[in-house]
Amino acid sequence: MKKKIVIFLAIFTLFGSLLRSSYIYAEGKEPENTQGEIKAEEKEVTQEAQEDTQKDAKEKSEALSMNANDVIPFANDGYWEGWDIRASSKDMWSVDDSTGTLMVNKGGDITIAGTGNMVTNTIRVDTNDTVYLRINSVEMEGDKIPIDIQSGLVYLELIGNNTLQPWSPEIPGITVSPNAELCIMGDGKLQGGKIGSQDNMDCGFIMINSGSISVQSVLSGAAIGGGKNSSVDGIVINGGTIEAISNGNGAAIGAGEDGKIKEISIHGGDIKAKSNDGAAIGGGKATAIGNVRIDKITITGGNVKAYSQGFKSAGIGGGENATVENVTITGGTISIFSMGAAVGQAVDIGGGYGLKDQMGDFWLSGGSLYSMNKMFSNAPLNNDIDRIPVFCLELPNQAGTKNIKVDKKDYNITSNHEGYRDIAASDSFYLYLPGGKNHIITVTDAQNNVTHHEAVWDNKKLVFTLSDDRIAGDFLVEGGTKGVDWDLGEDYLVVLNSGDYSVSMLVDKTDHFIRIFDGVEINLTINDLNIEHSTRDAPGILIENNTKLILNLVGTNRFINNNSNRNDAGIIVRSSSSLVISGDGTLICNANSGAGIGGGNGEENGSIVINSGTINATSVSGAGIGGGSGAAGTDITINGGNVTASSSSGSGIGGGSSSYGQNIEIKGGTVTAKSTSGDGIGSGASSSQSSSNIYIGGGSVKASGGNKDISIVPKNSASGNQEVALYEMKNQSSVNTIKIDNISYKVAGYHDASDKSYYLYMTKEDHTIVCGSNTYTVGWDATNKVFKLKPPKPVATTIEMTANSITLMTPLHTETYGAAQFSLDGKTWQTSKTFSNLKAATTYKFYVKYGGNADYTESEVASGSAITHAASYTITIPSTMTAGGTSQNIAVNTAQSFVLGYGGQVNVKVTSGMTSAGIMTLTRTSGTSKPTISSQFKVNNANFTNTNNNVATFKTKTDTAVPISFAKPTHTSGVVPAGVYSGTVVFTMTYTQ
């Protein structure tokens, strides 16, 4: 028991929160949702949000009732004054015998069952909690309020027949104080006094979800709503069978005399509202203009009869001297009669006498509004955005109609107009439609049969008339004359004569199709057709023999055959006929053994030309575009558009399974052709005959097949007859034109969102391609038999030179175009940018190119020239020496630069000052006599006897120094005369390489 109670209270908390944040409404209705506290001003939301709220509320309401019924037995049972009382807790209720009052002071569940006796007790609820109050066959009367709700949220469930009838007409059967909220539900009945507040007391929020309720007010208050001088938070009716009668100055449903109400919302139920000097639904009489205010009345569903018997009050709106700020009707069956409107003192919807020509906004976009006097304070408009005036069209003979749609929008009409008092019954529906254009009305009867009518607008008379002149089954036809140029066959639209036609849908989906008769030429525009066959075999369009169809696509058009044994194509093109497809729309065709577009099972297709549009044609054993299963696909030309053609065992474009393709030419467009086991373009799987005459001279063509991508090597055209090969241009922007050698290739953007490549078929030579802002040059790699991009010509320049080397600059973007290669003769190439072992002071020509990679070929060769530096060296030679003394060195000065060219050397020779045998003559420098003596020149401590030889040779900076010396002098007499002697020897350095 404890566990059940916890679950029950948790659910109640959830339901109570729901009531305060969103209006709950009955099954099958479409209310206007509100946000915020229940007392806050409501804001309009979308129809989708309303439907979501309706579903949630209905589910939670059902869950509430189910869980509440589980809480049995209760924790405390009792009997009092002839009532059987059961409650969820013992301290939830108490009684005051002196006043005859049963007091509910705590939240929970309480059931009060009558025993067949009329009692004069009072049930008073005064708690801040949520109370679930069931009354079962309770009969109450007397001079007190039968049910007095002072505070809290009360769910009142009706079980059996209940009567709440005070003796005084001023006393309500149920009062709802300003701090209280009431929601009535259940399968039982309630009759008696008014529901709401007494005079001069404000009224809390009232909601009715279900139950049979019959209440009335006699004096100044509303039957459901406020008393005189009262303000009402709001009234929401989601369901139930309700009759509310006001015989005084208050509204039947709404405000009392001189009262105010924020909103009345009706979303479902069978409602009869009868008033006298107040409106049937809306406000009561105002003793002075301005005393009554009705902010908003909204009707989205239900069968509503609003009857005002007084001469000065509206049916919906205000009583005498009162009007309404806003009336919104989006659904329901509404019947209105105002006696005041009949005598010219009030209107059916709007203000009462004194303000009959005044009201706020009147939005009317659904339902059937049967206004017997057809009098409104304001001309209704369709909504607050478009603000288009609406005009009434009577749709007769609608007894038993299940649903009405206008331009595919549900008008939320679920029942016919019933009679009530002076309101006559009618089997017509009264639809208010925006003027200025025609509308399509779709009627579904009780047997789910669907018929269509066109409401034709007369701009001069400002009226709608019904016509079927453009209707063929589920299609709307423009062009030609029905019964002459076109007509409705058993389940298809047949076009009989040549001409221009346009066909659109009257329903979301149909299994009807279009048949183009033999021997005609038709220009046909199709707009958002959705043809789907699940129980029979039929195409979307059948083009009979010797017929030409130019098909213009608008919107998205689907021809789907879901029949597992289907043989027809999505569009059948008989072999003697032709089809040309153009337009900016989309065409989706799905078939099994017939082609997506082309021949049926075992049938070749006629001529097919696609100029534009987005085409997706799919088959299982037929071609995507071409022949049916077992049949050839011929005479197919694609000039543009984004075309996807696919098959399992047929070709994507060409022959069906076990057959071939021929005379297939693609000149433009973005074309994707694929097959699981056949060829992308050409033959289907297991074809015994080869395909022929496949030409690709433009567009981007992505072909893939389980057998071959393309059956044969394609050529550029029948006249050019040159083989073409594929080049995939990757990572490109979406474009509609690609230029190849200044010739435009028409494409239609990407093949799909994940593939940013274009697939170009070109002759096997160099080409220049412009795609968007990018320009590329491609070359044919004959070795690998592929196209590659050609890099730009690199820049050839040096960055460093020495006497024996040249270093070149590496060109930019080698990561893109491939590694750079360098050469000095244009024949032998290296990847190193430095050339060594060069001669000094020599002019060299050099060459540079990009080596290419998987995407790029080798580049054009760039060239330049450079001169190596002269040899650089310093040799140290002794300047003075002593004959017979120690040797000194001829050596490389390692502190200075020493760079020689390739094969270069520095030579040191004696060029004067000694004999050829290396004898140097010295002459005495003192005295008057000048005798001479001789000294032998030595190199490396050996006599140097041939001055033609080099004294020293140096090739590197580290070569060994060469010691030189002069031997002790001699004189011819054998004795060297005393004195100082000197002589000069000249050493000369030369460079050779």
HELIX and SHEET records of a PDB file:
HELIX    1   1 LYS A    2  SER A   21  1                                  20    
HELIX    2   2 GLN A   47  ASP A   70  1                                  24    
HELIX    3   3 MET A  339  ALA A  342  1                                   4    
HELIX    4   4 THR A  814  TYR A  817  1                                   4    
SHEET    1   A 6 ASN A  76  TRP A  80  0                                        
SHEET    2   A 6 TRP A  83  ALA A  87 -1                                        
SHEET    3   A 6 GLY A 108  ALA A 113 -1                                        
SHEET    4   A 6 THR A 122  ASN A 136  1                                        
SHEET    5   A 6 THR A 101  VAL A 104  1                                        
SHEET    6   A 6 TRP A  93  ASP A  96 -1                                        
SHEET    1   B12 ASN A  76  TRP A  80  0                                        
SHEET    2   B12 TRP A  83  ALA A  87 -1                                        
SHEET    3   B12 GLY A 108  ALA A 113 -1                                        
SHEET    4   B12 THR A 122  ASN A 136  1                                        
SHEET    5   B12 ILE A 147  ILE A 159  1                                        
SHEET    6   B12 ILE A 174  VAL A 176  1                                        
SHEET    7   B12 ILE A 195  GLY A 196  1                                        
SHEET    8   B12 ILE A 224  GLY A 225  1                                        
SHEET    9   B12 ILE A 253  GLY A 254  1                                        
SHEET   10   B12 ILE A 281  GLY A 282  1                                        
SHEET   11   B12 ILE A 316  GLY A 317  1                                        
SHEET   12   B12 ILE A 349  GLY A 350  1                                        
SHEET    1   C10 ASN A  76  TRP A  80  0                                        
SHEET    2   C10 TRP A  83  ALA A  87 -1                                        
SHEET    3   C10 GLY A 108  ALA A 113 -1                                        
SHEET    4   C10 THR A 122  ASN A 136  1                                        
SHEET    5   C10 ILE A 147  ILE A 159  1                                        
SHEET    6   C10 ALA A 180  GLY A 186  1                                        
SHEET    7   C10 PHE A 205  ILE A 208  1                                        
SHEET    8   C10 ILE A 235  ILE A 237  1                                        
SHEET    9   C10 LYS A 260  ILE A 266  1                                        
SHEET   10   C10 SER A 231  VAL A 232  1                                        
SHEET    1   D18 ASN A  76  TRP A  80  0                                        
SHEET    2   D18 TRP A  83  ALA A  87 -1                                        
SHEET    3   D18 GLY A 108  ALA A 113 -1                                        
SHEET    4   D18 THR A 122  ASN A 136  1                                        
SHEET    5   D18 ILE A 147  ILE A 159  1                                        
SHEET    6   D18 ALA A 180  GLY A 186  1                                        
SHEET    7   D18 PHE A 205  ILE A 208  1                                        
SHEET    8   D18 ILE A 235  ILE A 237  1                                        
SHEET    9   D18 LYS A 260  ILE A 266  1                                        
SHEET   10   D18 ARG A 293  ILE A 299  1                                        
SHEET   11   D18 ASN A 326  SER A 338  1                                        
SHEET   12   D18 ASN A 303  SER A 308  1                                        
SHEET   13   D18 ASP A 270  SER A 275  1                                        
SHEET   14   D18 THR A 241  SER A 246  1                                        
SHEET   15   D18 SER A 212  SER A 217  1                                        
SHEET   16   D18 LYS A 189  GLY A 193  1                                        
SHEET   17   D18 ASN A 161  PRO A 166  1                                        
SHEET   18   D18 GLU A 139  GLY A 142  1                                        
SHEET    1   E12 ASN A  76  TRP A  80  0                                        
SHEET    2   E12 TRP A  83  ALA A  87 -1                                        
SHEET    3   E12 GLY A 108  ALA A 113 -1                                        
SHEET    4   E12 THR A 122  ASN A 136  1                                        
SHEET    5   E12 ILE A 147  ILE A 159  1                                        
SHEET    6   E12 ALA A 180  GLY A 186  1                                        
SHEET    7   E12 PHE A 205  ILE A 208  1                                        
SHEET    8   E12 ILE A 235  ILE A 237  1                                        
SHEET    9   E12 LYS A 260  ILE A 266  1                                        
SHEET   10   E12 ARG A 293  ILE A 299  1                                        
SHEET   11   E12 ASN A 326  SER A 338  1                                        
SHEET   12   E12 ASP A 361  SER A 371  1                                        
SHEET    1   F 2 VAL A 390  LEU A 395  0                                        
SHEET    2   F 2 PHE A 429  PRO A 434 -1                                        
SHEET    1   G 5 LYS A 409  ASP A 410  0                                        
SHEET    2   G 5 ASN A 403  VAL A 406 -1                                        
SHEET    3   G 5 HIS A 439  THR A 444 -1                                        
SHEET    4   G 5 VAL A 450  ASP A 458 -1                                        
SHEET    5   G 5 VAL A 463  SER A 467 -1                                        
SHEET    1   H10 ILE A 471  ALA A 472  0                                        
SHEET    2   H10 PHE A 475  GLU A 478 -1                                        
SHEET    3   H10 GLY A 499  MET A 505 -1                                        
SHEET    4   H10 GLU A 521  ASN A 527  1                                        
SHEET    5   H10 LYS A 548  VAL A 554  1                                        
SHEET    6   H10 SER A 578  GLY A 583  1                                        
SHEET    7   H10 SER A 607  ILE A 610  1                                        
SHEET    8   H10 GLY A 633  ILE A 638  1                                        
SHEET    9   H10 GLY A 661  ILE A 666  1                                        
SHEET   10   H10 SER A 692  ILE A 696  1                                        
SHEET    1   I 9 TRP A 486  LEU A 488  0                                        
SHEET    2   I 9 TYR A 492  VAL A 495 -1                                        
SHEET    3   I 9 PHE A 513  ILE A 516  1                                        
SHEET    4   I 9 ILE A 541  ILE A 543  1                                        
SHEET    5   I 9 ILE A 571  VAL A 573  1                                        
SHEET    6   I 9 ILE A 597  GLY A 598  1                                        
SHEET    7   I 9 ILE A 625  GLY A 626  1                                        
SHEET    8   I 9 ILE A 653  GLY A 654  1                                        
SHEET    9   I 9 ILE A 681  GLY A 682  1                                        
SHEET    1   J 7 ASN A 530  HIS A 533  0                                        
SHEET    2   J 7 THR A 556  ASN A 561  1                                        
SHEET    3   J 7 THR A 586  ASN A 590  1                                        
SHEET    4   J 7 THR A 614  SER A 619  1                                        
SHEET    5   J 7 ASN A 642  SER A 647  1                                        
SHEET    6   J 7 THR A 670  SER A 675  1                                        
SHEET    7   J 7 SER A 700  GLY A 705  1                                        
SHEET    1   K 2 VAL A 724  MET A 729  0                                        
SHEET    2   K 2 TYR A 758  THR A 763 -1                                        
SHEET    1   L 5 ILE A 743  LYS A 746  0                                        
SHEET    2   L 5 THR A 737  ILE A 740 -1                                        
SHEET    3   L 5 HIS A 767  CYS A 771 -1                                        
SHEET    4   L 5 ASN A 774  ASP A 781 -1                                        
SHEET    5   L 5 VAL A 786  LYS A 790 -1                                        
SHEET    1   M 3 THR A 798  MET A 801  0                                        
SHEET    2   M 3 ILE A 806  LEU A 808 -1                                        
SHEET    3   M 3 THR A 834  PHE A 835 -1                                        
SHEET    1   N 3 ALA A 820  SER A 823  0                                        
SHEET    2   N 3 THR A 843  TYR A 850 -1                                        
SHEET    3   N 3 ALA A 862  ILE A 867 -1                                        
SHEET    1   O 6 ILE A 875  THR A 876  0                                        
SHEET    2   O 6 GLN A 888  VAL A 892 -1                                        
SHEET    3   O 6 VAL A 962  PHE A 966 -1                                        
SHEET    4   O 6 THR A 932  VAL A 939 -1                                        
SHEET    5   O 6 ILE A 919  ARG A 924 -1                                        
SHEET    6   O 6 TYR A 981  SER A 982 -1                                        
SHEET    1   P 5 ILE A 875  THR A 876  0                                        
SHEET    2   P 5 GLN A 888  VAL A 892 -1                                        
SHEET    3   P 5 VAL A 962  PHE A 966 -1                                        
SHEET    4   P 5 THR A 932  VAL A 939 -1                                        
SHEET    5   P 5 ALA A 942  ASN A 943 -1                                        
SHEET    1   Q 3 ALA A 952  PHE A 954  0                                        
SHEET    2   Q 3 GLN A 905  SER A 912 -1                                        
SHEET    3   Q 3 VAL A 986  THR A 992 -1                                        
END                                                                             
